[in-house]
């Protein structure tokens, strides 16, 4: 099943929850929303709705090195995952983090530290500059799903859950033209996962997500 949605609510949540069946809560990247708000989202969502949530930026801002700030942000974030009954946890990476051996070691150590924790499936978004093979090698044999860009990467061959993120064809402020969305849809459809999480993250995510949904349903 394909779970298509946006990163954050591009329109009021009440309206969005009637139009889509998935969302990535992006508030958590920069702060922690109040528990009453989080529970309202969960309560107002229709049955079968798919919630994901972005981990706080503090966990990766220093190249995934442990810090008191990262630990505090992480601990504040965990109740949000529980209140949402999130089906995925998304960990983004600073765009300027290189694929050096030092950085790859730090990234792996972070994800190794999550082993055994009661968490939803963990999705990692590497920087766009990393080669897919380097990203997958970094978390090899760990319970971590490497997200892909359907215009840059091949379909996902197997797995219970796969993830695609669409950051804009020329950066966050760009929009997708129909040929690009059609190409993305082809890659998404060709993936062989039980569930596929597809998240638009560009500035025109709302309109682009609706257009992509129409293509996928066509």
C-alpha positions, 0 to 999 in steps of 0.5 A: 500500500502507498501512503502519500502525504506531506511533511507538515500540514500545508493547510489547516490540519482539520482540512488536511486530515479529510484530504490525505491518509498520511502525514509527516509531523514536521513540528518536531524537527524544531520543537515539541508540540503540546500533548493536547495538540498531538492527541487532537491530531490523532483523534481527528484522523480517520481510521487507517491514517498513517502518522510519521514524525521527524526526529528533532534536529538536535540529534544530527546537528553535530554530525550525530555525536552524542550531546546533552542537548540531543538527549534532552530533545530526543526524550521530549520527542518520544511521548509524541511518537507514543501519542500519535501511535506513529507508524514511522520515525524519520531522521533527517540529516544536515545537508552539509554532512559529508559521507566521510568515514568519520561521519558515517561512523557517527551516523551508524553509532547513533542508529546502533544506539536505538537498537532494542528501543520500542520505536516505530520503523526508523527511516533515515534521510541521508544528504542528497550528496551521498551515494545510495550505496554509501548510505545503505552500507552505513546502516547495513544489518541495522533495522533502518530504512534508507529513504530514496528520491524516486527521481534519483534512485531505483525502485525498492526491491523488497521489504515490509516498508520502503520510503521515498521523499520528494524534496523538489526537483531543484530544491525546496522552493521548486515545484514538480512538473507533470513529467517528473511526477509521472516518472516518480510514480513509475518508480514508486509503483515498481517498488516491491514493499508491503507498504511505501511511505511517500512524502512531499517536502517541497514548498508546493507539497500540497498541490504536488501531492494532490497531482501525484496522487491523481497519477498514482490512482490513474 
